[in-house]
Amino acid sequence: MIWKPYEPVHVPVPMQQWLKENNIPQLFGPILHRRGIMTIQELEHFFHGKLEQTTPSIAFGPAIYKGVDRLKKAFLNKEKIVIVGDYDADGTTAATVIMTVLSTLQKHYGFEVEYLIPDRFTEGYGLNDHNLPRLLEKKPQLVITVDCGVSSDAQIKVLRELGIDTIVTDHHEPKQSFPEHAYTVIHPMITDYPDHGICGCTVAYQFMKAIWECQGKKPPTWVSEDLLDLVAVGTVCDIMPLRGDNRVYVRLGMDKIRSGQRLAFRLMKEKFGWKQVNTKTLGFSIGPRINAAGRMKDADPVVNLLLSQDAAYCEHILAELERRNTERKAAQEHVVEVGMKQAENSPYRYVLAVMDETFHEGVVGIAASKIVERFYKPTFCLSKHEGKVKGSARSIEGVHLFQLMEKYQHLLGNKWGGHAAAAGLTFEDESMVEPFFRALDEELATYPPETWVKIHRWDGLLSIDELPQMDRFFEVLAKLEPFGQGFPPVQWAIEGTLLPGRELKEDQKIGKLQVGFMNIPFAMWSGASRASFHQPQTYYGSFEYSDFWKAMQVVPVWVE
């Protein structure tokens, strides 16, 4: 790992003037510029973007009009609609979005609506041969897939032959072509929709808005605004880039969570003691608990929780999710521990494949991420069960997993899918594993050497001149939220001498940082073991203000 400053950028004079007029310190100019905010219009949208400025649902083109027409037919004919979703945070929030809207409209039209979330362990991902019988037992007349469906044309064909139409709403890349037997496919990559980096929940949200927008009407606020908390969770937990519309959705969605409008999130805040709501809250508190349901068992309780207005019922489900999350942590620790040891002795140089029959398949994706953090190589974490090998993969910058796996799918088979940074896969036979990873390793050997060096870039050096205005500094820094994929947290460097304080744990220190003539309360978490008292050092990391410690805290920290 190497820390380097970003290359200097020239901030245009109009941008400098705008920052000055809006009382934003000039040191934030280069930070915004290198994150793609380069014009007055982009600055206005970044800091003051409004929901009405986001892309309308009709940008999906004829496909979404066709979907709305089919929905209206189902309403008028009082058909039974079944929603099929994924078991992760994006899929369950997407299912909740459509259930919320259709359940409300159901009271007026009298049609039926229910949902089906596949069981990860007995049925697998998306609409497939294993859960098709369970779907048919529900006797649907219209099926809507959310966060899945682009790889289910065989099953959609069966439904069509039975007289059942399927509307696919998804955002995943298809392995070959989009399902030709679907009634319509609402997907950002098919049309001229301007943003391909949206999650499944956003596609579902746009589809529901389209019920009104396709008629030239404005959706009611309970659709256009009140569902944004779910869109925010789906966007952050599915690691979508926080740019453009996504940024507006997440910012406004976090406002909805703060307001406590949804009982589930209000109870979570009380139960888990959130001091604030930001992308960390979504990614590291809400997301893990929602995902724990599908990782350890079934994800039905999540949709029930997000829909419910019964406090006692929600408390019961939250307790169950917390229990599953505790189980998830224990299973994850085991997979990471064993996986790290295997990775240290990997037979491959450029790819890591860790595999064991004791691995819980619900946590292999998280474990793969942990292994990537340490070794900085594309990592496949696989569980063996009854002759099959199933798992998840996580990648690094510069290695597009989907394209890589697509190139060698003749060695892999048909059961795989994913994105640039993450994928899922199943080997029908263990003998397929070694040839596949040997081929990947040989392919990755042709990548340039810099691919394998993780470079952290820091944005600016905090000097003695900025420190007296730290209140304003943290105020502006907070306005840059949400941080995440595509809009990374601001990384700073600060030079100073750490004065004696106390060590909480091996990697945590609390003290004061002497910078020139000033002593600043300073808290360090990850990486603090490299810090020494009474020694001038440079500290790199993401800085924020801690109300708890009444100090500037830096997470994670690198010390030189």
N, C-alpha and C positions, 0 to 999 in steps of 0.2 A: 504494500500500500504506500502510495506517494501523495503527499499534499503539495499542490502547486497553486499559485494564484491564477485566476482567469487572465486571459490576454486583455490588455487595456482596450476600452471601447470609447468612441467619441459620442457623447450625448448631444443630440441636436439642440441648438439654441432654443427653439420653441418649447422643447420638452423641459429644458432647464428653467425656462420662464414659468411654465405651468407648475412645476414643482415648487418654485418660489412663491407663486401666488397662492398655492394651497398649503403653505407652511410645512412642506416635506423636505427634510434635510437633503442636500445635494448628493450625499454619499449613496442615496438610494437610486439615483439616476442610472448609473451603470448596472446596478442589480436588476432593475426592471428591464433595461435595454437588452441585456444578454439573455433574458427570459422571454424575449420576443415582444416586449411592450415598447414600441418605437415611435408611435405617433400620438398626437393629442387625442384623436378618436379612440385609440386603444387604451390610453390612460383613463379617459372618461369611462369607457366600458369596464376597465379593470376595477376601478375604485367605486364606480357608481352604476354598474350594469343593472338593468331592470329586467324583470321576467318578460315583459312585453317585447323586449329587444332580442329574445332568443328565437331560434329557428322554429317556425310554425310546423305543425304536424303534416300539413299538406305538402311539405317539401319531400315527403316520401313518394309523391307522385301518384300515378294511377293505382298502384298496389294498395295504398291505404284507403283510397276511395272505394275500391272493390271490397276491401275488408269491412268498411263501415256499412256498405250496402248489404253485405251478407249478415252482419250483426242485426241490422234493422229487420231483415226478413225473419231472423230467429226470434226477435222481440214480438213481431206481429203474429207469428205462427205459434207462439208459446212453446218453442222448442227447448230441448234440454242442452245446455252448453257445459262442457267440461274443459277446465283449464289444466294443462299439463306443464309443470314447471321443473326446475332443477332444485337440488337439495342444498345449494349453498346460499349465501346471503343475497346475492344478486337474484337468483331464481326465486327465493321465497319472498323477497320484497316485490318482485315483478308480479308474482301470483297474487300477492296482497293488493297491489294496485288495481288489477283487473277485477278481483273479487269485490273490492270496495265499491267500485263504480257499478258493476253489474248487479250486485246485491241491492243497491239503492234503486236502480232502474227497474229491477225485478218487481218491486212493490207496485209500480205503475202498470207494467205490461203483463205480469203474471207468468213469465217464462221461468225455467229452472236453471240454476247454476251451481256447480260445485267444482272442486279442484282435486287433482291427483299429483302428489309429489312422489316420484319413484324412490324406492328404498335402495340406498347405495349398495347394500350388501347382497340382497336377494334379486334385485332387478337391474341395478346399474344406472348409468346416466341417460337422461332424456327419454324420448319415446322409442321403445325398442321391443324386440320379440318377447322379452321377459315380462314386461308390464302391459303389453297390448291386451292380453286376456282380462286383466283387472280393469282396464279402461273400458273394454266392451261390456263388462258386467254392469257398468253404470248406464248403459244404453244411451250414449250421446247421439245427438243429431248434428251437433257442431262441436269441433275440437279446436281449442286455441292453445298453441304452444307458446311458452314464455321462456326466454333464455335457453332455448334448445329448439330442435326441429330441423335445422339445415342438413343434418346427416341422417334423417329418418324417412327418406323417400319410400323405402320398401314398406314400412309400416303405414305411411300415409296412403300408399297405393291400395293396401288392403282395406283401409277405412273407406276410401273412395269407391271401391268395388262393392262395399256394403251400403253405399248411399250416404256416407258420412263425410261432410266437408271438413277440411282442416285449414285454419288460418295460422301460418307460421309467423311468429314474431321472435327474432333472434338477432344476435350481433356477432356470433362466432363465424370464423372463416370456413366456408364449405371445402371439403377435401377435393371435390371434383366440380360438381355443378349444384345449383340450388334445386330443391325438390320440385320436380316437374309435375307431380300429381297433387300438389297443394292447391287449394282454391285460390290463395294468394300468399305471397311471401313479403312480409314487411321487414326490411333489412337495410341498414344504411349503405351497404356496399352495392346494392342493386341499382339504386337510382342516383340522382344528382344530389342526394342529401349531402350537405357541406361538411359534415363531421363523421368520419368513420370510427372515431374513438369514443363511442357511447356504449353504455352497459345495457344489458337486457332489460333492466328495470326502466331505463329511459325510453327504450323502444315501446315497452308496454304503456308507459305514461303517455307517450305521444299518440299511441293508438286510441287510448281512452279520450284524450283531448279532441281527437279527430271526429268523434261522434258529433261534436258541435262545430268544429272548424271546417269540416267538409261541407257544411251548410252555410258557411259564412257567418256563423255565430260565435260569440265569445263564450268559452267554457265557464261554468260556474266556479267560484273560488274554491269550493270543496273538492274540485277536480284539479284545477290549474295550480292552486297554492298549497292546499292542505296535504297533498300527496308528496310534496317535495322532500319531506323528512325521509320517506322510503327511497326516493331517487338518490338522495345524498348518501344513504347507507350503501345502496347498491353500487354507486359510482366509486366510492372510496374503497369498499371491501373488494371490489373486482379490479382494483388498481387501474382505473381509467385515468387518462391524462387530465389534469386539472387546468384546462385551458378553455377559453370561449364559453359556450353554453354550460359545460360541466361545472365551470367555476361559479357561475351564477346559481345553478341548481344546488350545489353543495353549500354555498354561503347562505342562501335563503332556507335551505333544508335544515341547516344547523340552527338557524333562528327558530324554526318550527319546533325543533327538539328542545331548545332552551325554554320555549314558551310552555312546554308541558302539555301541548294539545292532544298528543296521543298517550293514552293511559299506560301502555307498555313502556314507553321511554320515560314517562314521569316516574313510574315505579322503579325503573332501573336507576335513575338518578338518585332517588332516595336510598335504595338498597345498596348501591355500590359507591355512594359518596362522591359523585363527580363535583369537582370545584368549578369546572368550566366545561364547555362543549366545543371541541375543535376536531380536526381530522384524526388526532390521536385517540380521542374518545370513540370515534366511529370505528377506527381501524383496530384498536387494541382493547376496547371494552365491549362495545355493542357487537362488532363483527365476530370475535371469537366465541361469544355466547350463542349467537345465532347459528354460526357454523358448527358448533359443538353438537347440536341436535342431529344434523345429518351425518356428521363424522362418526358419531358413536352409535347411533340408532337410526330413527326416522326423523324427518324434518317437519312432519305435520304440526307438531306443537307450535312451531314458529309462526306459521300463518294464523293459527288460532289465536296466539298471543297478540299479534299485531292487529287483528281484527276486533278483538274483544273489548267490551266496555264494562266487564265485570271484574272488579278489583280483586275479589277473593280468588276467582279463576286465574287471573293473571299472576297473582302471587304464587299460586300452586305451580303454574308452568315455569315461572322464573326460578323457583326452587329446583325444579327438575332440570332446567337448562344449566343451572349452576353445578348441580351434581354431575351432569354429563361433561361440563367443562373441566371439572376437577379430574374426572377419568381421562379426559383428553390430554391434560397436562402430563399425567403419569405415563400414558402410552407414548406421548411425544418424547418425553425425556429418555425413555428406553430406546426408541428408534434413533434418536440423535446420538446417544452414547455408542450404540453398536455401529451405526452408520459412519460416525467419525473414525472409529478404529479401522473399519473396512476401507475408508477413503485414503487413510494413511498408507495402505498397502495395495493401492489400486493397480491392476495390470494395465490400465490405460493411462496415457499421459495427458490427454486433453479433455476427456470426458470422465465423469465419475458415475459408476453404477453400483449402488449398494443394495443388497437383497438379503432377506431372511424370512423364514416362515413364521417368526415371532412378531414381525412388523404388523401393526394394526393399520389396515389400508385406509382408515379414515384420517390418519395424521401424516401420511407419507409426504404429502405436499408441503406441509409446514416444515417437516424435518429436512426436506430437500433444500428449502430456503436457508435453513440454519447452516447446512453444509456448504452451500454456495457462499455464504458470508465468510466462512473460514478459508475455503480453498480457492474461491473465485474461479470455478470451472462449471460448465453446464452439468447439472446433477440429476440423475434419475434414481428415485428411491422406490424400491419394488417389494411387494409382499408376495409370498408364495402360498398357494392354497389349492389343494386337490389337483395338482399338475399344472394349474394356470399361474401365470405371473402377471400381477396387476400393480400399477403404480402411477406416480406423478413425477413430473420433471419441472425444474426451474432453470432459467438461463441467466446469462450475463449480457452486458451491453456488447453489441456487435455480433452476437450469435442468435439468429432468428430460428427459434425452435421449430415452428410450424414448417418453415421452408426446408429445414434440415431433415426433419422426419419425413416430409413429403418426398424428398429425393430418394430416400431409402425405404419407402413403404413396402416395396417388394420383399423386404426382409422382415417386415413388421406385421403385415396383415392389415385388416380393415378396422380394427377396434382401437382407434386413436383419434385425437383431435386437440385443438388448443389455439394458442396465440403465439406471438413472438417470444414472450417471456415465460409462458407456462403451458404445460400440456398434460394430458392424461393418456394412458395407453394400457393395452392388455395383450400379452403374448398367450396364445392358445396352448403353446407347448414350451417348456423351459429350454429345449434345445435351440430355440430361435434367438435366445437372449445374446449369447456370445457373438455370433456372426453380425448381429445388428450393431452392437456397440464397438466391435472391431472396425466395422465400416465407418461409423461415426468418428471414431478416433483418427482414422486415416484421413478422413475429409477435413477434420478440424486441424490436423497437422499442417494443412496448406494455408491456414489463416495467418495474417501478419503477427509478428511477435508482440506488438503493443496490445493485441486483443487480451492478453493474459495478465496484464498489469492493471490493477485497480487504481485509478487516479482520482483522488478527492480534490475538488477545486474550491478554494476559498474566495469569497467575494470582495472582502475589504479588510483593511487593518484599522481596528478601533484605536484611535489615538487619544491623547490627553485632551485634545480640543473637543471631542465628542462627549467625553464622560460627564461634564457638568450638565449636559442636556439629556441625561439618560431616560428621564421620564418621557420626554417627547420621542426619544429613540424607540422605546418599547411600545409606545402608543402607535407609532407608524408601523413598526414591525408586526403588530397585531393586525393591522389593516391589510397586510400582505397575505394573511390567511384567506383561503385554505392552501396549505402546502401539501404536496404529494407527488404522485407520478406526473411527469411533464412540467411540474413547477416545484422544483426541490426547495427545501428549507434553505434560508440564507446561512452560509457558512462564513464565520468571521475568524480573524486572527487577532490576538491581543498579546502584547509583550508586557511581562510584569514579573514580580517576585511574590511567591506565595508565602504569606506569614502564617505562623503556627495556628492551627485550629483544632479540629478533631477528625478522626477517621471513623466513619460509621461501619464500613466493611472494607475489604481489601481494595475494591475498585471505587470507593466513594470517599470524598474528602470535603469538609466544610472549613472555610477559613476566610482570610481576606487577601485580596490581590493588590499589591503595591504597584501602582502605575504612576511614575513620576512622584509628585507630592501627595497623590491621592491614595487612600486605602478603600477598596471596594469589597463589600461582602460578596463572597464567591463560593459557589457550590458546584462540585463536579461529580458525575456519576460514572459512566463507562469510560475507562481509560485513565482514571485518576491514579492508578498505581505507578504511572510514569512521572507523576509530578513530585517534585522535591521542595521541601520548605527551605527558605532563605537562599534560593538559587534562581537567578534570572532565567526565564524560559519563555517560549512562545506557545500559547494555547490556541488550538484550532477547534472549532465546533459550531453548533447551532445554539445561539444564546437566547435566553428568555428570562423573564422575571418570575421568581418564585415567591408567591404570597406566603407560603408556609415557612420558608427559610428567610424571608425578607432579604433576599440576595439575588444577584445575577447568577443564573445557573447555566451550565453549558453541557449539552448532551448531543451526541457523544463527544468525547474530548480526545484530542491527540496532542501530545506534548513533545516539544523538541527543545 
